[in-house]
Amino acid sequence: MWEDPIVRETRNAREELLERFGYDLDALCEYLEQVGKRVGKEAVTLPPRRPAVATRKVS
Protein backbone atom coordinates (compact mmCIF):
# COMPACT_ATOMS: atom_id res chain seq x y z
CA MET A 1 0.00 0.00 0.00
CA TRP A 2 1.27 3.47 -0.90
CA GLU A 3 2.32 5.66 2.01
CA ASP A 4 2.36 9.46 1.80
CA PRO A 5 5.82 10.69 2.83
CA ILE A 6 4.42 13.91 4.36
CA VAL A 7 1.96 11.96 6.51
CA ARG A 8 4.74 9.58 7.55
CA GLU A 9 7.02 12.49 8.49
CA THR A 10 4.24 14.17 10.49
CA ARG A 11 3.41 10.97 12.36
CA ASN A 12 7.09 10.35 13.11
CA ALA A 13 7.51 13.89 14.45
CA ARG A 14 4.42 13.46 16.64
CA GLU A 15 5.71 10.18 18.01
CA GLU A 16 9.14 11.65 18.74
CA LEU A 17 7.60 14.58 20.64
CA LEU A 18 5.30 12.33 22.64
CA GLU A 19 8.18 10.01 23.47
CA ARG A 20 10.35 12.97 24.50
CA PHE A 21 7.74 14.00 27.08
CA GLY A 22 6.95 10.48 28.26
CA TYR A 23 3.51 10.60 26.64
CA ASP A 24 2.54 13.30 29.19
CA LEU A 25 0.18 15.61 27.28
CA ASP A 26 0.30 18.30 29.98
CA ALA A 27 4.10 18.48 29.70
CA LEU A 28 3.91 18.53 25.90
CA CYS A 29 1.32 21.34 25.92
CA GLU A 30 3.44 23.38 28.36
CA TYR A 31 6.45 22.95 26.07
CA LEU A 32 4.46 24.01 23.01
CA GLU A 33 3.15 27.10 24.85
CA GLN A 34 6.71 28.06 25.77
CA VAL A 35 7.87 27.62 22.19
CA GLY A 36 4.95 29.73 20.97
CA LYS A 37 5.81 32.55 23.37
CA ARG A 38 9.49 32.38 22.42
CA VAL A 39 8.68 32.88 18.73
CA GLY A 40 5.99 35.48 19.43
CA LYS A 41 2.93 33.38 18.68
CA GLU A 42 -0.05 32.89 20.95
CA ALA A 43 -2.66 30.18 20.87
CA VAL A 44 -6.05 31.32 19.68
CA THR A 45 -8.86 30.49 22.07
CA LEU A 46 -12.36 30.98 20.75
CA PRO A 47 -15.48 31.06 22.89
CA PRO A 48 -17.52 27.85 22.84
CA ARG A 49 -20.40 27.64 20.39
CA ARG A 50 -23.63 25.81 20.90
CA PRO A 51 -24.34 23.28 18.16
CA ALA A 52 -27.06 24.13 15.72
CA VAL A 53 -30.32 22.43 16.54
CA ALA A 54 -31.34 20.11 13.75
CA THR A 55 -35.00 20.35 12.87
CA ARG A 56 -36.73 17.40 11.32
CA LYS A 57 -40.24 17.22 9.97
CA VAL A 58 -42.26 14.44 11.52
CA SER A 59 -44.96 12.93 9.30
PDBQT receptor file of N, H, CA, C and O in Angstrom, charges set to zero:
ATOM      1  N   MET A   1       0.840  -1.179   0.000  1.00  0.00    +0.000 N 
ATOM      2  CA  MET A   1       0.000   0.000   0.000  1.00  0.00    +0.000 C 
ATOM      3  C   MET A   1       0.888   1.246   0.000  1.00  0.00    +0.000 C 
ATOM      4  O   MET A   1       1.898   1.294   0.702  1.00  0.00    +0.000 OA
ATOM      5  N   TRP A   2       0.512   2.240  -0.781  1.00  0.00    +0.000 N 
ATOM      6  H   TRP A   2      -0.308   2.201  -1.351  1.00  0.00    +0.000 HD
ATOM      7  CA  TRP A   2       1.272   3.474  -0.902  1.00  0.00    +0.000 C 
ATOM      8  C   TRP A   2       1.173   4.270   0.387  1.00  0.00    +0.000 C 
ATOM      9  O   TRP A   2       0.107   4.346   0.998  1.00  0.00    +0.000 OA
ATOM     10  N   GLU A   3       2.287   4.865   0.800  1.00  0.00    +0.000 N 
ATOM     11  H   GLU A   3       3.153   4.803   0.303  1.00  0.00    +0.000 HD
ATOM     12  CA  GLU A   3       2.321   5.663   2.014  1.00  0.00    +0.000 C 
ATOM     13  C   GLU A   3       2.792   7.068   1.666  1.00  0.00    +0.000 C 
ATOM     14  O   GLU A   3       3.839   7.241   1.041  1.00  0.00    +0.000 OA
ATOM     15  N   ASP A   4       2.023   8.063   2.069  1.00  0.00    +0.000 N 
ATOM     16  H   ASP A   4       1.173   7.922   2.577  1.00  0.00    +0.000 HD
ATOM     17  CA  ASP A   4       2.357   9.455   1.802  1.00  0.00    +0.000 C 
ATOM     18  C   ASP A   4       3.554   9.860   2.663  1.00  0.00    +0.000 C 
ATOM     19  O   ASP A   4       3.498   9.732   3.886  1.00  0.00    +0.000 OA
ATOM     20  N   PRO A   5       4.632  10.344   2.050  1.00  0.00    +0.000 N 
ATOM     21  CA  PRO A   5       5.823  10.691   2.831  1.00  0.00    +0.000 C 
ATOM     22  C   PRO A   5       5.591  11.853   3.801  1.00  0.00    +0.000 C 
ATOM     23  O   PRO A   5       6.215  11.895   4.861  1.00  0.00    +0.000 OA
ATOM     24  N   ILE A   6       4.710  12.792   3.462  1.00  0.00    +0.000 N 
ATOM     25  H   ILE A   6       4.203  12.757   2.601  1.00  0.00    +0.000 HD
ATOM     26  CA  ILE A   6       4.423  13.913   4.364  1.00  0.00    +0.000 C 
ATOM     27  C   ILE A   6       3.663  13.416   5.588  1.00  0.00    +0.000 C 
ATOM     28  O   ILE A   6       3.943  13.840   6.710  1.00  0.00    +0.000 OA
ATOM     29  N   VAL A   7       2.714  12.531   5.379  1.00  0.00    +0.000 N 
ATOM     30  H   VAL A   7       2.487  12.187   4.468  1.00  0.00    +0.000 HD
ATOM     31  CA  VAL A   7       1.965  11.958   6.506  1.00  0.00    +0.000 C 
ATOM     32  C   VAL A   7       2.903  11.151   7.389  1.00  0.00    +0.000 C 
ATOM     33  O   VAL A   7       2.824  11.236   8.614  1.00  0.00    +0.000 OA
ATOM     34  N   ARG A   8       3.782  10.377   6.789  1.00  0.00    +0.000 N 
ATOM     35  H   ARG A   8       3.846  10.308   5.793  1.00  0.00    +0.000 HD
ATOM     36  CA  ARG A   8       4.744   9.579   7.553  1.00  0.00    +0.000 C 
ATOM     37  C   ARG A   8       5.644  10.483   8.391  1.00  0.00    +0.000 C 
ATOM     38  O   ARG A   8       5.884  10.211   9.568  1.00  0.00    +0.000 OA
ATOM     39  N   GLU A   9       6.141  11.564   7.780  1.00  0.00    +0.000 N 
ATOM     40  H   GLU A   9       5.946  11.785   6.825  1.00  0.00    +0.000 HD
ATOM     41  CA  GLU A   9       7.021  12.494   8.494  1.00  0.00    +0.000 C 
ATOM     42  C   GLU A   9       6.288  13.157   9.658  1.00  0.00    +0.000 C 
ATOM     43  O   GLU A   9       6.853  13.316  10.740  1.00  0.00    +0.000 OA
ATOM     44  N   THR A  10       5.037  13.542   9.438  1.00  0.00    +0.000 N 
ATOM     45  H   THR A  10       4.578  13.413   8.559  1.00  0.00    +0.000 HD
ATOM     46  CA  THR A  10       4.236  14.169  10.486  1.00  0.00    +0.000 C 
ATOM     47  C   THR A  10       4.001  13.200  11.638  1.00  0.00    +0.000 C 
ATOM     48  O   THR A  10       4.143  13.569  12.804  1.00  0.00    +0.000 OA
ATOM     49  N   ARG A  11       3.647  11.978  11.317  1.00  0.00    +0.000 N 
ATOM     50  H   ARG A  11       3.532  11.678  10.370  1.00  0.00    +0.000 HD
ATOM     51  CA  ARG A  11       3.410  10.971  12.359  1.00  0.00    +0.000 C 
ATOM     52  C   ARG A  11       4.685  10.658  13.131  1.00  0.00    +0.000 C 
ATOM     53  O   ARG A  11       4.643  10.476  14.348  1.00  0.00    +0.000 OA
ATOM     54  N   ASN A  12       5.817  10.593  12.436  1.00  0.00    +0.000 N 
ATOM     55  H   ASN A  12       5.851  10.740  11.447  1.00  0.00    +0.000 HD
ATOM     56  CA  ASN A  12       7.092  10.346  13.107  1.00  0.00    +0.000 C 
ATOM     57  C   ASN A  12       7.442  11.491  14.059  1.00  0.00    +0.000 C 
ATOM     58  O   ASN A  12       7.896  11.258  15.179  1.00  0.00    +0.000 OA
ATOM     59  N   ALA A  13       7.228  12.730  13.606  1.00  0.00    +0.000 N 
ATOM     60  H   ALA A  13       6.859  12.919  12.696  1.00  0.00    +0.000 HD
ATOM     61  CA  ALA A  13       7.507  13.892  14.452  1.00  0.00    +0.000 C 
ATOM     62  C   ALA A  13       6.616  13.875  15.689  1.00  0.00    +0.000 C 
ATOM     63  O   ALA A  13       7.075  14.168  16.793  1.00  0.00    +0.000 OA
ATOM     64  N   ARG A  14       5.358  13.535  15.507  1.00  0.00    +0.000 N 
ATOM     65  H   ARG A  14       4.985  13.297  14.610  1.00  0.00    +0.000 HD
ATOM     66  CA  ARG A  14       4.421  13.457  16.636  1.00  0.00    +0.000 C 
ATOM     67  C   ARG A  14       4.889  12.410  17.634  1.00  0.00    +0.000 C 
ATOM     68  O   ARG A  14       4.902  12.657  18.840  1.00  0.00    +0.000 OA
ATOM     69  N   GLU A  15       5.267  11.261  17.143  1.00  0.00    +0.000 N 
ATOM     70  H   GLU A  15       5.257  11.060  16.164  1.00  0.00    +0.000 HD
ATOM     71  CA  GLU A  15       5.707  10.176  18.011  1.00  0.00    +0.000 C 
ATOM     72  C   GLU A  15       6.977  10.562  18.770  1.00  0.00    +0.000 C 
ATOM     73  O   GLU A  15       7.112  10.261  19.956  1.00  0.00    +0.000 OA
ATOM     74  N   GLU A  16       7.901  11.225  18.086  1.00  0.00    +0.000 N 
ATOM     75  H   GLU A  16       7.792  11.470  17.123  1.00  0.00    +0.000 HD
ATOM     76  CA  GLU A  16       9.139  11.651  18.737  1.00  0.00    +0.000 C 
ATOM     77  C   GLU A  16       8.857  12.651  19.854  1.00  0.00    +0.000 C 
ATOM     78  O   GLU A  16       9.446  12.564  20.931  1.00  0.00    +0.000 OA
ATOM     79  N   LEU A  17       7.956  13.603  19.600  1.00  0.00    +0.000 N 
ATOM     80  H   LEU A  17       7.477  13.674  18.725  1.00  0.00    +0.000 HD
ATOM     81  CA  LEU A  17       7.604  14.578  20.642  1.00  0.00    +0.000 C 
ATOM     82  C   LEU A  17       6.933  13.895  21.823  1.00  0.00    +0.000 C 
ATOM     83  O   LEU A  17       7.276  14.164  22.974  1.00  0.00    +0.000 OA
ATOM     84  N   LEU A  18       5.988  13.023  21.548  1.00  0.00    +0.000 N 
ATOM     85  H   LEU A  18       5.710  12.805  20.612  1.00  0.00    +0.000 HD
ATOM     86  CA  LEU A  18       5.301  12.331  22.638  1.00  0.00    +0.000 C 
ATOM     87  C   LEU A  18       6.283  11.498  23.455  1.00  0.00    +0.000 C 
ATOM     88  O   LEU A  18       6.213  11.475  24.684  1.00  0.00    +0.000 OA
ATOM     89  N   GLU A  19       7.187  10.825  22.778  1.00  0.00    +0.000 N 
ATOM     90  H   GLU A  19       7.244  10.844  21.780  1.00  0.00    +0.000 HD
ATOM     91  CA  GLU A  19       8.182  10.006  23.471  1.00  0.00    +0.000 C 
ATOM     92  C   GLU A  19       9.103  10.878  24.324  1.00  0.00    +0.000 C 
ATOM     93  O   GLU A  19       9.462  10.512  25.444  1.00  0.00    +0.000 OA
ATOM     94  N   ARG A  20       9.475  12.030  23.780  1.00  0.00    +0.000 N 
ATOM     95  H   ARG A  20       9.183  12.326  22.871  1.00  0.00    +0.000 HD
ATOM     96  CA  ARG A  20      10.351  12.966  24.498  1.00  0.00    +0.000 C 
ATOM     97  C   ARG A  20       9.751  13.413  25.824  1.00  0.00    +0.000 C 
ATOM     98  O   ARG A  20      10.477  13.640  26.792  1.00  0.00    +0.000 OA
ATOM     99  N   PHE A  21       8.419  13.541  25.872  1.00  0.00    +0.000 N 
ATOM    100  H   PHE A  21       7.829  13.357  25.085  1.00  0.00    +0.000 HD
ATOM    101  CA  PHE A  21       7.738  13.996  27.076  1.00  0.00    +0.000 C 
ATOM    102  C   PHE A  21       7.061  12.852  27.823  1.00  0.00    +0.000 C 
ATOM    103  O   PHE A  21       6.172  13.080  28.643  1.00  0.00    +0.000 OA
ATOM    104  N   GLY A  22       7.478  11.637  27.542  1.00  0.00    +0.000 N 
ATOM    105  H   GLY A  22       8.200  11.451  26.876  1.00  0.00    +0.000 HD
ATOM    106  CA  GLY A  22       6.955  10.483  28.264  1.00  0.00    +0.000 C 
ATOM    107  C   GLY A  22       5.452  10.304  28.097  1.00  0.00    +0.000 C 
ATOM    108  O   GLY A  22       4.776   9.803  28.996  1.00  0.00    +0.000 OA
ATOM    109  N   TYR A  23       4.940  10.709  26.960  1.00  0.00    +0.000 N 
ATOM    110  H   TYR A  23       5.489  11.115  26.229  1.00  0.00    +0.000 HD
ATOM    111  CA  TYR A  23       3.511  10.603  26.639  1.00  0.00    +0.000 C 
ATOM    112  C   TYR A  23       2.647  11.390  27.633  1.00  0.00    +0.000 C 
ATOM    113  O   TYR A  23       1.473  11.075  27.831  1.00  0.00    +0.000 OA
ATOM    114  N   ASP A  24       3.246  12.425  28.260  1.00  0.00    +0.000 N 
ATOM    115  H   ASP A  24       4.200  12.680  28.099  1.00  0.00    +0.000 HD
ATOM    116  CA  ASP A  24       2.535  13.297  29.193  1.00  0.00    +0.000 C 
ATOM    117  C   ASP A  24       2.043  14.509  28.404  1.00  0.00    +0.000 C 
ATOM    118  O   ASP A  24       2.825  15.397  28.066  1.00  0.00    +0.000 OA
ATOM    119  N   LEU A  25       0.728  14.539  28.111  1.00  0.00    +0.000 N 
ATOM    120  H   LEU A  25       0.092  13.818  28.386  1.00  0.00    +0.000 HD
ATOM    121  CA  LEU A  25       0.182  15.607  27.280  1.00  0.00    +0.000 C 
ATOM    122  C   LEU A  25       0.281  16.966  27.948  1.00  0.00    +0.000 C 
ATOM    123  O   LEU A  25       0.461  17.973  27.263  1.00  0.00    +0.000 OA
ATOM    124  N   ASP A  26       0.167  17.019  29.279  1.00  0.00    +0.000 N 
ATOM    125  H   ASP A  26       0.021  16.201  29.835  1.00  0.00    +0.000 HD
ATOM    126  CA  ASP A  26       0.302  18.298  29.978  1.00  0.00    +0.000 C 
ATOM    127  C   ASP A  26       1.701  18.872  29.772  1.00  0.00    +0.000 C 
ATOM    128  O   ASP A  26       1.853  20.063  29.504  1.00  0.00    +0.000 OA
ATOM    129  N   ALA A  27       2.717  18.028  29.897  1.00  0.00    +0.000 N 
ATOM    130  H   ALA A  27       2.593  17.060  30.114  1.00  0.00    +0.000 HD
ATOM    131  CA  ALA A  27       4.096  18.478  29.699  1.00  0.00    +0.000 C 
ATOM    132  C   ALA A  27       4.316  18.914  28.256  1.00  0.00    +0.000 C 
ATOM    133  O   ALA A  27       4.979  19.921  28.009  1.00  0.00    +0.000 OA
ATOM    134  N   LEU A  28       3.774  18.178  27.317  1.00  0.00    +0.000 N 
ATOM    135  H   LEU A  28       3.235  17.360  27.518  1.00  0.00    +0.000 HD
ATOM    136  CA  LEU A  28       3.909  18.532  25.901  1.00  0.00    +0.000 C 
ATOM    137  C   LEU A  28       3.235  19.874  25.623  1.00  0.00    +0.000 C 
ATOM    138  O   LEU A  28       3.808  20.721  24.937  1.00  0.00    +0.000 OA
ATOM    139  N   CYS A  29       2.036  20.076  26.142  1.00  0.00    +0.000 N 
ATOM    140  H   CYS A  29       1.570  19.389  26.699  1.00  0.00    +0.000 HD
ATOM    141  CA  CYS A  29       1.320  21.342  25.924  1.00  0.00    +0.000 C 
ATOM    142  C   CYS A  29       2.085  22.511  26.536  1.00  0.00    +0.000 C 
ATOM    143  O   CYS A  29       2.164  23.578  25.928  1.00  0.00    +0.000 OA
ATOM    144  N   GLU A  30       2.643  22.330  27.717  1.00  0.00    +0.000 N 
ATOM    145  H   GLU A  30       2.579  21.463  28.211  1.00  0.00    +0.000 HD
ATOM    146  CA  GLU A  30       3.438  23.376  28.356  1.00  0.00    +0.000 C 
ATOM    147  C   GLU A  30       4.638  23.736  27.481  1.00  0.00    +0.000 C 
ATOM    148  O   GLU A  30       4.946  24.912  27.289  1.00  0.00    +0.000 OA
ATOM    149  N   TYR A  31       5.301  22.728  26.962  1.00  0.00    +0.000 N 
ATOM    150  H   TYR A  31       5.051  21.772  27.118  1.00  0.00    +0.000 HD
ATOM    151  CA  TYR A  31       6.446  22.951  26.072  1.00  0.00    +0.000 C 
ATOM    152  C   TYR A  31       6.012  23.732  24.832  1.00  0.00    +0.000 C 
ATOM    153  O   TYR A  31       6.677  24.691  24.441  1.00  0.00    +0.000 OA
ATOM    154  N   LEU A  32       4.919  23.336  24.222  1.00  0.00    +0.000 N 
ATOM    155  H   LEU A  32       4.378  22.557  24.540  1.00  0.00    +0.000 HD
ATOM    156  CA  LEU A  32       4.459  24.012  23.011  1.00  0.00    +0.000 C 
ATOM    157  C   LEU A  32       4.055  25.452  23.294  1.00  0.00    +0.000 C 
ATOM    158  O   LEU A  32       4.264  26.324  22.451  1.00  0.00    +0.000 OA
ATOM    159  N   GLU A  33       3.478  25.719  24.466  1.00  0.00    +0.000 N 
ATOM    160  H   GLU A  33       3.308  25.010  25.151  1.00  0.00    +0.000 HD
ATOM    161  CA  GLU A  33       3.148  27.099  24.851  1.00  0.00    +0.000 C 
ATOM    162  C   GLU A  33       4.422  27.922  24.989  1.00  0.00    +0.000 C 
ATOM    163  O   GLU A  33       4.474  29.066  24.538  1.00  0.00    +0.000 OA
ATOM    164  N   GLN A  34       5.443  27.353  25.607  1.00  0.00    +0.000 N 
ATOM    165  H   GLN A  34       5.401  26.424  25.974  1.00  0.00    +0.000 HD
ATOM    166  CA  GLN A  34       6.715  28.059  25.775  1.00  0.00    +0.000 C 
ATOM    167  C   GLN A  34       7.354  28.368  24.418  1.00  0.00    +0.000 C 
ATOM    168  O   GLN A  34       7.869  29.465  24.202  1.00  0.00    +0.000 OA
ATOM    169  N   VAL A  35       7.316  27.414  23.530  1.00  0.00    +0.000 N 
ATOM    170  H   VAL A  35       6.898  26.523  23.705  1.00  0.00    +0.000 HD
ATOM    171  CA  VAL A  35       7.869  27.623  22.189  1.00  0.00    +0.000 C 
ATOM    172  C   VAL A  35       7.091  28.729  21.477  1.00  0.00    +0.000 C 
ATOM    173  O   VAL A  35       7.685  29.588  20.825  1.00  0.00    +0.000 OA
ATOM    174  N   GLY A  36       5.779  28.707  21.600  1.00  0.00    +0.000 N 
ATOM    175  H   GLY A  36       5.296  28.009  22.129  1.00  0.00    +0.000 HD
ATOM    176  CA  GLY A  36       4.955  29.732  20.973  1.00  0.00    +0.000 C 
ATOM    177  C   GLY A  36       5.276  31.121  21.491  1.00  0.00    +0.000 C 
ATOM    178  O   GLY A  36       5.353  32.070  20.712  1.00  0.00    +0.000 OA
ATOM    179  N   LYS A  37       5.463  31.251  22.786  1.00  0.00    +0.000 N 
ATOM    180  H   LYS A  37       5.401  30.479  23.419  1.00  0.00    +0.000 HD
ATOM    181  CA  LYS A  37       5.808  32.549  23.370  1.00  0.00    +0.000 C 
ATOM    182  C   LYS A  37       7.187  32.998  22.909  1.00  0.00    +0.000 C 
ATOM    183  O   LYS A  37       7.402  34.180  22.639  1.00  0.00    +0.000 OA
ATOM    184  N   ARG A  38       8.115  32.062  22.818  1.00  0.00    +0.000 N 
ATOM    185  H   ARG A  38       7.940  31.102  23.036  1.00  0.00    +0.000 HD
ATOM    186  CA  ARG A  38       9.489  32.383  22.422  1.00  0.00    +0.000 C 
ATOM    187  C   ARG A  38       9.534  32.926  20.987  1.00  0.00    +0.000 C 
ATOM    188  O   ARG A  38      10.341  33.804  20.682  1.00  0.00    +0.000 OA
ATOM    189  N   VAL A  39       8.682  32.413  20.121  1.00  0.00    +0.000 N 
ATOM    190  H   VAL A  39       8.026  31.700  20.369  1.00  0.00    +0.000 HD
ATOM    191  CA  VAL A  39       8.679  32.877  18.734  1.00  0.00    +0.000 C 
ATOM    192  C   VAL A  39       7.624  33.957  18.482  1.00  0.00    +0.000 C 
ATOM    193  O   VAL A  39       7.431  34.393  17.347  1.00  0.00    +0.000 OA
ATOM    194  N   GLY A  40       6.947  34.382  19.547  1.00  0.00    +0.000 N 
ATOM    195  H   GLY A  40       7.104  34.028  20.469  1.00  0.00    +0.000 HD
ATOM    196  CA  GLY A  40       5.990  35.476  19.429  1.00  0.00    +0.000 C 
ATOM    197  C   GLY A  40       4.621  35.083  18.931  1.00  0.00    +0.000 C 
ATOM    198  O   GLY A  40       3.903  35.917  18.379  1.00  0.00    +0.000 OA
ATOM    199  N   LYS A  41       4.246  33.845  19.111  1.00  0.00    +0.000 N 
ATOM    200  H   LYS A  41       4.829  33.167  19.560  1.00  0.00    +0.000 HD
ATOM    201  CA  LYS A  41       2.926  33.378  18.679  1.00  0.00    +0.000 C 
ATOM    202  C   LYS A  41       2.106  32.996  19.905  1.00  0.00    +0.000 C 
ATOM    203  O   LYS A  41       2.636  32.450  20.872  1.00  0.00    +0.000 OA
ATOM    204  N   GLU A  42       0.834  33.281  19.858  1.00  0.00    +0.000 N 
ATOM    205  H   GLU A  42       0.402  33.724  19.072  1.00  0.00    +0.000 HD
ATOM    206  CA  GLU A  42      -0.051  32.888  20.945  1.00  0.00    +0.000 C 
ATOM    207  C   GLU A  42      -1.133  31.968  20.407  1.00  0.00    +0.000 C 
ATOM    208  O   GLU A  42      -1.549  32.072  19.253  1.00  0.00    +0.000 OA
ATOM    209  N   ALA A  43      -1.572  31.077  21.259  1.00  0.00    +0.000 N 
ATOM    210  H   ALA A  43      -1.234  30.992  22.196  1.00  0.00    +0.000 HD
ATOM    211  CA  ALA A  43      -2.662  30.182  20.873  1.00  0.00    +0.000 C 
ATOM    212  C   ALA A  43      -3.947  30.990  20.780  1.00  0.00    +0.000 C 
ATOM    213  O   ALA A  43      -4.170  31.903  21.575  1.00  0.00    +0.000 OA
ATOM    214  N   VAL A  44      -4.763  30.667  19.841  1.00  0.00    +0.000 N 
ATOM    215  H   VAL A  44      -4.582  29.926  19.195  1.00  0.00    +0.000 HD
ATOM    216  CA  VAL A  44      -6.053  31.323  19.682  1.00  0.00    +0.000 C 
ATOM    217  C   VAL A  44      -7.095  30.507  20.426  1.00  0.00    +0.000 C 
ATOM    218  O   VAL A  44      -7.254  29.310  20.184  1.00  0.00    +0.000 OA
ATOM    219  N   THR A  45      -7.798  31.163  21.326  1.00  0.00    +0.000 N 
ATOM    220  H   THR A  45      -7.668  32.135  21.522  1.00  0.00    +0.000 HD
ATOM    221  CA  THR A  45      -8.858  30.495  22.073  1.00  0.00    +0.000 C 
ATOM    222  C   THR A  45     -10.173  31.178  21.725  1.00  0.00    +0.000 C 
ATOM    223  O   THR A  45     -10.361  32.363  22.000  1.00  0.00    +0.000 OA
ATOM    224  N   LEU A  46     -11.058  30.438  21.132  1.00  0.00    +0.000 N 
ATOM    225  H   LEU A  46     -10.905  29.476  20.908  1.00  0.00    +0.000 HD
ATOM    226  CA  LEU A  46     -12.356  30.977  20.745  1.00  0.00    +0.000 C 
ATOM    227  C   LEU A  46     -13.399  30.583  21.778  1.00  0.00    +0.000 C 
ATOM    228  O   LEU A  46     -13.283  29.540  22.421  1.00  0.00    +0.000 OA
ATOM    229  N   PRO A  47     -14.423  31.424  21.938  1.00  0.00    +0.000 N 
ATOM    230  CA  PRO A  47     -15.477  31.065  22.887  1.00  0.00    +0.000 C 
ATOM    231  C   PRO A  47     -16.242  29.843  22.374  1.00  0.00    +0.000 C 
ATOM    232  O   PRO A  47     -16.344  29.637  21.165  1.00  0.00    +0.000 OA
ATOM    233  N   PRO A  48     -16.778  29.036  23.286  1.00  0.00    +0.000 N 
ATOM    234  CA  PRO A  48     -17.522  27.850  22.843  1.00  0.00    +0.000 C 
ATOM    235  C   PRO A  48     -18.790  28.255  22.093  1.00  0.00    +0.000 C 
ATOM    236  O   PRO A  48     -19.392  29.294  22.363  1.00  0.00    +0.000 OA
ATOM    237  N   ARG A  49     -19.170  27.412  21.153  1.00  0.00    +0.000 N 
ATOM    238  H   ARG A  49     -18.681  26.567  20.933  1.00  0.00    +0.000 HD
ATOM    239  CA  ARG A  49     -20.403  27.642  20.392  1.00  0.00    +0.000 C 
ATOM    240  C   ARG A  49     -21.365  26.504  20.658  1.00  0.00    +0.000 C 
ATOM    241  O   ARG A  49     -20.965  25.346  20.779  1.00  0.00    +0.000 OA
ATOM    242  N   ARG A  50     -22.610  26.843  20.744  1.00  0.00    +0.000 N 
ATOM    243  H   ARG A  50     -22.935  27.784  20.646  1.00  0.00    +0.000 HD
ATOM    244  CA  ARG A  50     -23.629  25.814  20.897  1.00  0.00    +0.000 C 
ATOM    245  C   ARG A  50     -23.899  25.211  19.525  1.00  0.00    +0.000 C 
ATOM    246  O   ARG A  50     -23.964  25.934  18.531  1.00  0.00    +0.000 OA
ATOM    247  N   PRO A  51     -24.055  23.905  19.465  1.00  0.00    +0.000 N 
ATOM    248  CA  PRO A  51     -24.335  23.283  18.162  1.00  0.00    +0.000 C 
ATOM    249  C   PRO A  51     -25.703  23.715  17.641  1.00  0.00    +0.000 C 
ATOM    250  O   PRO A  51     -26.634  23.973  18.404  1.00  0.00    +0.000 OA
ATOM    251  N   ALA A  52     -25.785  23.782  16.338  1.00  0.00    +0.000 N 
ATOM    252  H   ALA A  52     -25.028  23.572  15.719  1.00  0.00    +0.000 HD
ATOM    253  CA  ALA A  52     -27.060  24.126  15.716  1.00  0.00    +0.000 C 
ATOM    254  C   ALA A  52     -28.055  23.012  15.992  1.00  0.00    +0.000 C 
ATOM    255  O   ALA A  52     -27.722  21.827  15.963  1.00  0.00    +0.000 OA
ATOM    256  N   VAL A  53     -29.269  23.421  16.258  1.00  0.00    +0.000 N 
ATOM    257  H   VAL A  53     -29.540  24.383  16.281  1.00  0.00    +0.000 HD
ATOM    258  CA  VAL A  53     -30.320  22.434  16.535  1.00  0.00    +0.000 C 
ATOM    259  C   VAL A  53     -30.878  21.965  15.192  1.00  0.00    +0.000 C 
ATOM    260  O   VAL A  53     -31.353  22.764  14.384  1.00  0.00    +0.000 OA
ATOM    261  N   ALA A  54     -30.811  20.678  14.979  1.00  0.00    +0.000 N 
ATOM    262  H   ALA A  54     -30.425  20.029  15.635  1.00  0.00    +0.000 HD
ATOM    263  CA  ALA A  54     -31.341  20.106  13.746  1.00  0.00    +0.000 C 
ATOM    264  C   ALA A  54     -32.854  19.994  13.867  1.00  0.00    +0.000 C 
ATOM    265  O   ALA A  54     -33.371  19.482  14.860  1.00  0.00    +0.000 OA
ATOM    266  N   THR A  55     -33.539  20.466  12.875  1.00  0.00    +0.000 N 
ATOM    267  H   THR A  55     -33.119  20.882  12.069  1.00  0.00    +0.000 HD
ATOM    268  CA  THR A  55     -34.998  20.346  12.870  1.00  0.00    +0.000 C 
ATOM    269  C   THR A  55     -35.379  19.313  11.837  1.00  0.00    +0.000 C 
ATOM    270  O   THR A  55     -34.835  19.284  10.734  1.00  0.00    +0.000 OA
ATOM    271  N   ARG A  56     -36.308  18.478  12.202  1.00  0.00    +0.000 N 
ATOM    272  H   ARG A  56     -36.750  18.502  13.099  1.00  0.00    +0.000 HD
ATOM    273  CA  ARG A  56     -36.728  17.401  11.321  1.00  0.00    +0.000 C 
ATOM    274  C   ARG A  56     -38.246  17.379  11.298  1.00  0.00    +0.000 C 
ATOM    275  O   ARG A  56     -38.903  17.435  12.337  1.00  0.00    +0.000 OA
ATOM    276  N   LYS A  57     -38.782  17.298  10.106  1.00  0.00    +0.000 N 
ATOM    277  H   LYS A  57     -38.248  17.253   9.262  1.00  0.00    +0.000 HD
ATOM    278  CA  LYS A  57     -40.235  17.219   9.973  1.00  0.00    +0.000 C 
ATOM    279  C   LYS A  57     -40.701  15.823  10.308  1.00  0.00    +0.000 C 
ATOM    280  O   LYS A  57     -40.157  14.840   9.805  1.00  0.00    +0.000 OA
ATOM    281  N   VAL A  58     -41.694  15.735  11.146  1.00  0.00    +0.000 N 
ATOM    282  H   VAL A  58     -42.137  16.533  11.555  1.00  0.00    +0.000 HD
ATOM    283  CA  VAL A  58     -42.257  14.443  11.517  1.00  0.00    +0.000 C 
ATOM    284  C   VAL A  58     -43.572  14.279  10.762  1.00  0.00    +0.000 C 
ATOM    285  O   VAL A  58     -44.430  15.160  10.801  1.00  0.00    +0.000 OA
ATOM    286  N   SER A  59     -43.724  13.159  10.080  1.00  0.00    +0.000 N 
ATOM    287  H   SER A  59     -43.026  12.443  10.049  1.00  0.00    +0.000 HD
ATOM    288  CA  SER A  59     -44.959  12.932   9.302  1.00  0.00    +0.000 C 
ATOM    289  C   SER A  59     -45.988  12.222  10.109  1.00  0.00    +0.000 C 
ATOM    290  O   SER A  59     -47.082  11.951   9.614  1.00  0.00    +0.000 OA
TER     291      SER A  59
